[in-house]
Amino acid sequence: MQEEMRFLGVDLSVASREVIGALIEDSAEKEIFEEIVNANLHRPDILDMLLDNSQTPEHVRRIVIDRLNLSAAGAGETERTEKPKEFRKESLQQKVQRLNVSERIQLALKGGRELRGILARDPNKEVILSILENGKITESEVEMIAKNRTALEEVLRRISKNREWMKKYPIAYALVTNPKTPPGIAVTFVSSLRVRDLSVLEKNKNVSEAVRIAAKKLLLVRKPR
């Protein structure tokens, strides 16, 4: 189910109130507000959240006001339900920690930089893999994940398969020097390192022997005689 969710994207029309609340609090991008309001015109509680949020763009606020007025006056419309309790006054990190894995995956796929930073420390592999599929992730964020010495092998493999990321020196260097990177992958990118970094890598006891040997061989070729 989690794998399927990553490829299908996130349907905000059925996302939980907690997920929507975290996205609203995290985002400064008008596009996410537009996506939330367009997907949730049938949910007065979500519209109320948008209306109550000071960061909601004015044009989105107008859509909400118009929709709520129509709902109140329209014949046969479902009456607005009593407002649920507000998302508790706590840090965004605390709110995220209370969510289940499926909800955290949704945030990983759709969230902004602050949410991605929180979720990058998540112990669940699917959450981290979903962050890597977030279209807004930056190269510096990928580098931080590639550096993480508690990262799971599958996460590092996923990074290594992205050609654009691996063209970036800091990411390639982070992956090669991470002891958790499978040796077969790390050795592949040793040739992209500079002589100075190869000299350090050759003596680095934290990486595998195969990586050190590869660095040593390249040094013999590249070092001036």
Salt bridges, closest charged atoms under 4 A:
GLU3 OE2 - ARG6 NH2 2.75
GLU25 OE1 - LYS95 NZ 2.40
GLU29 OE1 - LYS136 NZ 3.45
GLU34 OE2 - HIS59 NE2 2.76
GLU35 OE2 - LYS110 NZ 2.74
ASP48 OD1 - ARG80 NH2 2.65
GLU58 OE1 - ARG61 NE 3.94
GLU86 OE1 - ARG17 NH2 3.56
GLU90 OE2 - ARG98 NE 2.81
ASP122 OD2 - ARG104 NE 2.54
GLU126 OE1 - ARG6 NH1 2.16
GLU133 OE2 - ARG6 NE 3.14
GLU133 OE2 - ARG158 NH1 3.25
GLU139 OE2 - LYS168 NZ 3.73
GLU141 OE2 - ARG116 NH2 2.81
GLU143 OE2 - LYS147 NZ 3.22
GLU153 OE2 - ARG157 NH2 3.01
GLU154 OE1 - LYS125 NZ 2.93
GLU164 OE2 - LYS167 NZ 3.10
GLU202 OE1 - LYS203 NZ 3.93
